[in-house]
Amino acid sequence: MKKDKVKKQKQPRAGSIKAKIIGTIVPIVAILIVVMIVLAYTISSGIIQRNAADVREFIIFSR
């Protein structure tokens, strides 16, 4: 005789506090890194363009 299996409802998995903290911190850190990279790129490209303009003017006026 087979025993009737009672279907248990799956309760939402709570997860550990450690997993929740990591799940929150990792995206925030990733976003901050992307923002820092974009900022560094824009600032350094502006500096490079200014230096290139200065060198160009120096070459033109030194002839």
VENFENQUI-V40356 format. One record per pair of residues at least 4 apart in sequence whose ideal C-beta (glycine too) atoms are under 8 Angstrom apart, sorted by sequence separation. I is the first residue (numbers start at 1). GAP is how many residues later the second one is. D is the distance in Angstrom with one decimal. If there is no record, write none. Layout:
i->I gap->GAP d->D
i->I gap->GAP d->D
//
This chain:
i->15 gap->4 d->4.8
i->16 gap->4 d->7.1
i->17 gap->4 d->6.2
i->18 gap->4 d->6.3
i->19 gap->4 d->6.0
i->20 gap->4 d->6.4
i->21 gap->4 d->6.0
i->22 gap->4 d->5.8
i->23 gap->4 d->7.6
i->24 gap->4 d->6.7
i->25 gap->4 d->6.0
i->26 gap->4 d->6.3
i->27 gap->4 d->6.3
i->28 gap->4 d->6.4
i->29 gap->4 d->6.4
i->30 gap->4 d->6.6
i->31 gap->4 d->6.4
i->32 gap->4 d->6.3
i->33 gap->4 d->6.4
i->34 gap->4 d->6.5
i->35 gap->4 d->6.3
i->36 gap->4 d->6.2
i->37 gap->4 d->6.3
i->38 gap->4 d->6.4
i->39 gap->4 d->6.1
i->40 gap->4 d->5.9
i->41 gap->4 d->6.1
i->42 gap->4 d->6.5
i->43 gap->4 d->6.6
i->44 gap->4 d->6.2
i->45 gap->4 d->6.3
i->46 gap->4 d->6.4
i->47 gap->4 d->6.3
i->48 gap->4 d->6.2
i->49 gap->4 d->6.4
i->50 gap->4 d->6.4
i->51 gap->4 d->6.3
i->52 gap->4 d->6.2
i->53 gap->4 d->6.4
i->54 gap->4 d->6.3
i->55 gap->4 d->6.4
i->56 gap->4 d->6.4
i->57 gap->4 d->6.1
i->58 gap->4 d->5.9
i->59 gap->4 d->7.3
i->15 gap->5 d->6.0
//
